Amino acid sequence: MDVQAAARFGDEIAHGFGVAAMIAGAVAGALIGAAIVAATAATGGLAVVILAGSVAAGGLSMFQLVKGLSTIFDLPEPTTGELIRGSPNVFVNLRNAMRAGEDVSSSCSGFPLGHPPWPFPVTIAEGSATVYINGKPAARLTSKMTCGAHIKSGSQNTFIGGPTLRVEFVLDIEGWLHTGLEALGLVAAAGALVLAAMAGVAALLTTVAVGAAIYGGMELLGQIGDRLGPGYRDLLQGIAGLALLGAGPKMAKMSAERNAARLANQSQVLEVRTAAEVNKVMIEKGDLPAWLEGTQVKTEIVPPGTQYQMVVAKGQAEAIMQGKKAFGGFATPDAIPNQAYARDKLVILDRFKTDVSHVITVETTAPQKIHSGITGPLENYKGGVKQVEFLDERFLKIVGTPEVLPVE
């Protein structure tokens, strides 16, 4: 049974800081959400989900924080009005007892952010469902007014029990805003699950696991708070919610950096064209066609640390030993066993290299854009093996020293 102090003539009403806290938290959440969107370069539905979730989390967490602090430290709420009239024949502490649906506050300022100043009488909207005064529900501490304020003071020694009965409409902006933020949070959570499901089972399971961990952690904090005393559940959950929200941009940036690093260490195919298309471009540039007709040539990005073998002539090998960067733009991911293989399979024409006596290993030093495909026949050479063309030779280094290739 809800037992509260009886309300009397002259007792005060207040709106508290709930609306102000939720608005401030929602604004902070929106700013943090925008920072997360910027850090992740999110667009479309994902950006909407992030912003909606951040606004909801900010508003609700700030509300809990302020509510918890107010309860624990009994923080005074700004008075927005004073009860007048009261029962003509029932008194509490020699003051007129107040009745729901009958008695009023002279006015209500609405401070802070409850509503615009209200210069007219405001009726008490709630009272006890079991205790009546002059046929009206007895009003008591925390009973709502029609403007959404509540009675904030009451008798020190007279208390009224029973469930709460609402007899008048209440402009409950605080309650509506709280419900709206809860609904926004649920929509954001549902949207996150849908987007995760679209991304795959792994993403969905990760999203569910993270959500469950946060929910479980919040409930644990709530139970700890209940043991500590009134107000601590709200305080601990509010602090945790704001802490998680505040860490969002940093966590998003770290996640984006990890994803970038992961992508940097993976090959990414940018384009696939037919060998005929690529050969045509090479011929137009005055180069010989390098690729086998009827196959495909990929344009891709390979990660740093990818190694290839490249054939060099004796003169090139000597220049490399002197510290010069003397090599060409074609190589192969496969091992080159001998000079015959180099000539025939890699199609190294005599007029381009007088000898194919040496091989070097080159390694990418940064994400490297390449063409990759199968070598095509030229003159008397057959081709038919994997080959790559480096599109930016600045990101290559030689590993070790040139090695002599056996003739056969």
C-alpha positions in Angstrom: 0.0 0.0 0.0 1.3 3.5 -1.0 1.4 5.6 2.1 2.3 9.3 1.8 2.1 12.5 3.8 -1.2 14.2 3.8 -1.4 17.4 1.7 -2.6 20.6 3.4 -3.4 24.2 2.6 -0.2 26.0 1.8 1.9 23.0 0.8 4.0 23.5 -2.2 4.1 21.9 -5.7 7.1 21.4 -8.0 7.9 20.0 -11.4 11.4 18.8 -10.5 14.3 18.5 -13.0 13.0 15.5 -15.0 12.2 17.2 -18.2 15.3 19.4 -18.1 17.5 16.4 -17.4 16.0 14.4 -20.3 16.3 17.3 -22.8 19.9 18.0 -21.7 20.8 14.3 -22.0 19.1 14.0 -25.3 21.0 17.0 -26.7 24.3 15.6 -25.4 23.3 12.2 -26.9 22.7 13.8 -30.3 26.1 15.4 -30.3 27.8 12.2 -29.2 25.8 10.3 -31.8 27.0 12.7 -34.5 30.6 12.2 -33.4 30.1 8.4 -33.6 28.6 8.7 -37.1 31.5 10.8 -38.2 34.1 8.4 -36.7 32.5 5.4 -38.5 31.5 7.2 -41.7 28.1 5.7 -41.2 25.3 6.6 -43.6 21.6 5.8 -44.2 19.9 3.5 -41.8 23.0 2.9 -39.7 23.4 6.6 -39.1 19.8 6.9 -38.1 20.1 4.0 -35.7 23.2 5.4 -34.1 21.6 8.9 -33.6 18.3 7.5 -32.3 20.0 5.2 -29.9 22.4 8.0 -28.6 19.5 10.4 -28.1 17.5 7.9 -26.2 20.4 6.7 -24.1 21.5 10.3 -23.3 18.0 11.4 -22.2 17.1 8.3 -20.1 20.6 8.1 -18.5 20.6 11.8 -17.5 17.1 11.4 -16.1 18.2 8.5 -13.9 21.3 10.3 -12.8 19.4 13.4 -11.7 16.6 11.3 -10.1 19.1 9.3 -8.2 21.0 12.3 -6.9 17.7 14.0 -5.9 16.6 11.0 -3.9 19.9 10.2 -2.2 20.7 13.8 -1.2 17.1 15.0 -0.8 17.9 17.9 -3.2 15.3 20.7 -3.0 13.0 21.1 -6.0 12.2 24.6 -7.1 8.7 25.5 -5.9 6.4 26.3 -8.7 3.1 27.0 -6.8 1.2 26.7 -3.5 -2.0 24.8 -2.7 -5.0 26.9 -1.7 -8.7 26.4 -0.8 -8.9 22.9 0.9 -11.7 21.2 2.8 -13.9 23.5 4.9 -14.3 21.0 7.7 -11.4 18.5 7.6 -8.1 19.7 8.8 -4.5 18.3 9.0 -2.2 20.0 11.5 -4.8 22.8 11.8 -4.6 23.3 8.0 -7.3 22.5 5.5 -6.9 19.0 4.0 -6.6 18.9 0.2 -8.8 17.0 -2.2 -8.2 15.7 -5.7 -10.6 17.1 -8.3 -11.6 19.9 -6.1 -8.7 21.9 -4.6 -6.0 23.8 -6.5 -2.7 25.6 -6.6 -3.0 29.3 -7.2 -0.7 29.0 -10.2 2.3 27.2 -11.5 5.5 28.7 -13.0 6.4 25.4 -14.7 10.1 25.9 -13.8 12.3 24.4 -15.1 11.0 23.4 -18.6 7.8 21.9 -17.2 5.6 24.2 -19.2 5.2 28.0 -19.9 4.2 30.0 -16.8 0.6 29.2 -15.9 -1.1 32.1 -14.1 -4.4 30.3 -13.5 -5.5 27.8 -10.8 -4.2 24.3 -11.3 -6.4 21.4 -10.0 -5.0 18.5 -8.0 -5.5 15.5 -10.4 -4.6 12.5 -8.1 -5.4 11.3 -4.6 -6.0 8.1 -2.6 -8.4 5.5 -4.0 -9.4 4.4 -0.5 -9.4 7.6 1.6 -11.9 10.3 0.8 -12.5 13.8 2.1 -15.9 15.3 1.5 -16.4 12.7 -1.2 -13.2 13.5 -3.0 -9.9 11.4 -3.0 -7.6 12.7 -0.3 -4.5 14.4 -1.8 -1.0 13.6 -0.5 2.7 14.0 -1.2 3.6 13.2 -4.8 0.0 13.5 -6.1 0.0 15.0 -9.6 -1.5 18.3 -10.6 -3.3 18.8 -14.0 -0.2 20.7 -15.2 2.1 17.8 -14.5 3.6 19.2 -11.3 3.4 17.1 -8.1 2.8 18.0 -4.5 6.2 18.3 -2.9 5.5 18.9 0.8 3.1 17.4 3.3 2.3 16.6 6.9 5.1 15.4 9.2 2.7 13.2 11.2 -0.4 12.4 9.2 -0.2 9.9 6.4 -2.7 8.7 3.8 -2.6 5.2 2.3 -4.2 3.4 -0.6 -3.5 3.1 -4.4 -3.4 6.3 -6.4 -6.5 7.4 -8.2 -6.4 9.9 -11.1 -9.6 11.9 -11.4 -8.4 14.7 -13.8 -6.4 14.9 -17.0 -2.7 15.4 -16.4 -0.4 17.3 -18.8 2.3 14.8 -18.1 5.1 16.2 -20.3 7.7 14.4 -18.2 6.0 11.0 -18.5 5.3 11.4 -22.2 8.9 12.5 -22.9 10.2 9.5 -20.9 7.9 7.1 -22.7 9.0 8.6 -26.0 12.7 8.2 -25.3 12.0 4.6 -24.2 10.2 3.9 -27.5 13.0 5.6 -29.5 15.5 3.4 -27.8 13.5 0.2 -28.6 13.2 1.3 -32.2 17.0 1.9 -32.4 17.6 -1.5 -30.9 15.3 -3.2 -33.3 16.9 -1.3 -36.2 20.4 -2.4 -35.0 19.2 -6.0 -35.0 17.8 -5.7 -38.5 21.0 -4.2 -39.9 23.1 -6.8 -38.1 21.0 -9.6 -39.6 21.4 -8.1 -43.0 25.2 -8.1 -42.5 25.3 -11.8 -41.6 25.0 -14.3 -38.8 28.2 -13.3 -37.1 27.2 -9.6 -36.9 23.8 -10.5 -35.6 25.3 -12.8 -32.9 27.8 -10.1 -31.9 25.0 -7.4 -31.7 22.8 -9.7 -29.5 25.8 -10.6 -27.3 26.7 -7.0 -26.8 23.1 -6.0 -26.1 22.7 -8.8 -23.6 25.9 -7.9 -21.8 24.8 -4.3 -21.5 21.4 -5.3 -20.2 22.8 -7.7 -17.8 25.4 -5.2 -16.5 22.7 -2.6 -16.0 20.5 -5.0 -14.1 23.4 -6.0 -11.9 24.1 -2.4 -11.1 20.4 -1.9 -10.3 20.4 -4.8 -7.9 23.5 -3.4 -6.2 21.8 0.0 -6.0 18.7 -1.6 -4.4 20.9 -3.0 -1.6 22.6 0.4 -1.1 19.3 2.2 -0.6 16.7 4.4 -2.3 18.0 6.3 -5.3 21.1 4.3 -5.9 19.7 2.1 -8.6 19.0 5.2 -10.7 22.3 6.8 -9.8 24.4 3.8 -10.7 22.5 3.0 -13.9 22.6 6.7 -14.9 26.3 7.0 -14.4 26.9 3.7 -16.4 24.7 4.8 -19.2 26.4 8.2 -19.6 29.8 6.6 -19.3 29.0 4.1 -22.1 27.6 6.9 -24.3 30.6 9.1 -23.6 33.0 6.3 -24.6 31.1 5.8 -27.9 33.1 8.1 -30.2 36.4 6.7 -28.9 35.2 3.1 -29.2 33.8 3.8 -32.7 37.1 5.4 -33.8 39.1 2.4 -32.5 36.7 0.0 -34.3 37.1 2.0 -37.5 40.8 1.9 -37.2 40.8 -1.9 -36.6 38.6 -2.4 -39.6 40.9 -0.2 -41.7 43.9 -2.2 -40.5 42.1 -5.5 -41.2 41.2 -4.3 -44.7 44.7 -3.1 -45.3 45.9 -6.7 -44.6 43.5 -8.2 -47.1 43.4 -8.3 -50.8 40.5 -6.2 -52.3 39.4 -6.7 -55.8 38.5 -3.3 -57.3 37.6 -4.3 -60.9 37.5 -7.4 -63.1 37.9 -7.0 -66.9 38.5 -9.3 -69.8 42.1 -9.8 -71.0 41.0 -8.4 -74.4 39.9 -5.1 -72.8 43.2 -4.7 -70.9 45.3 -5.7 -73.8 43.6 -3.2 -76.0 44.5 -0.4 -73.6 48.1 -1.6 -73.5 48.3 -1.7 -77.3 46.9 1.8 -77.5 49.7 3.0 -75.1 52.3 1.3 -77.4 52.9 -1.6 -75.1 52.7 -5.3 -76.0 49.6 -7.2 -74.8 50.5 -9.1 -71.7 47.4 -11.1 -70.9 45.9 -14.4 -72.2 42.9 -13.9 -74.4 39.7 -15.5 -73.0 40.7 -14.9 -69.3 40.1 -12.2 -66.9 42.4 -9.5 -65.4 41.8 -8.2 -61.9 42.6 -4.8 -60.6 43.1 -5.3 -56.9 44.8 -3.9 -53.8 47.2 -6.2 -52.1 48.3 -5.6 -48.5 51.8 -4.7 -47.3 54.2 -7.6 -46.9 53.0 -9.4 -50.0 55.9 -11.0 -51.8 56.5 -11.8 -55.5 59.4 -13.1 -57.5 60.8 -11.0 -60.4 63.4 -12.0 -63.1 66.3 -9.6 -63.6 69.3 -9.6 -66.0 72.9 -9.8 -64.8 73.4 -6.1 -65.2 70.3 -5.4 -63.1 71.5 -7.8 -60.4 74.8 -6.0 -60.2 73.1 -2.6 -60.0 70.8 -3.9 -57.2 73.9 -5.1 -55.3 75.1 -1.5 -55.5 71.9 -0.3 -53.8 70.1 0.8 -57.0 66.4 0.1 -57.6 66.9 -1.6 -60.9 63.9 -3.7 -61.7 60.7 -3.7 -63.8 57.0 -3.7 -63.2 56.0 -7.3 -63.8 56.4 -10.2 -61.3 54.8 -13.5 -60.4 53.4 -14.8 -57.0 54.8 -18.3 -57.9 58.4 -19.5 -57.5 60.5 -19.2 -60.6 62.4 -22.5 -61.0 64.8 -21.8 -63.9 65.7 -19.6 -66.8 63.7 -21.7 -69.3 60.5 -21.2 -67.2 61.2 -17.5 -67.0 61.6 -17.1 -70.8 58.7 -19.3 -71.9 56.1 -18.9 -69.2 56.6 -15.3 -68.1 57.1 -14.3 -71.7 60.3 -12.3 -71.3 61.4 -11.4 -74.8 65.1 -11.4 -75.7 65.0 -7.7 -76.8 63.8 -6.7 -73.4 66.2 -8.7 -71.3 69.4 -10.1 -72.9 69.6 -12.7 -70.2 67.3 -14.0 -67.4 70.1 -15.1 -65.2 68.9 -13.9 -61.8 65.7 -13.7 -59.7 64.8 -11.3 -56.8 62.1 -11.3 -54.2 60.2 -8.0 -54.0 57.7 -7.1 -51.2 55.0 -4.5 -51.0 55.6 -1.8 -48.3 52.1 -0.3 -48.4 48.7 -1.3 -49.9 49.7 -1.8 -53.6 47.4 -1.6 -56.6 48.1 -4.3 -59.2 46.8 -6.0 -62.3 46.8 -9.8 -61.9 46.1 -12.4 -64.5 47.5 -15.1 -66.8 50.3 -14.3 -69.2 49.5 -14.6 -72.9 51.7 -16.0 -75.7 54.1 -13.7 -77.6 56.4 -14.6 -80.5 57.7 -18.1 -79.6 56.9 -18.0 -75.9 53.8 -19.8 -74.6 52.9 -17.9 -71.3 50.1 -19.4 -69.3 51.2 -18.7 -65.7 50.1 -16.1 -63.0 51.6 -12.7 -63.4 51.1 -9.3 -61.8 51.7 -5.8 -63.0 52.6 -3.2 -60.3 50.8 0.0 -60.9 52.9 2.0 -58.4 56.5 0.8 -58.0 57.2 3.2 -55.2 55.7 0.8 -52.7 58.1 -2.1 -53.4 61.3 -3.1 -51.7 63.8 -5.9 -52.5 64.1 -8.7 -49.9 67.5 -10.2 -49.7 69.9 -10.2 -52.6 69.6 -11.4 -56.3 69.9 -15.2 -56.7 71.3 -17.0 -59.8 68.7 -18.9 -61.7 69.6 -22.4 -63.1 69.4 -22.6 -66.8 66.9 -25.5 -66.7 
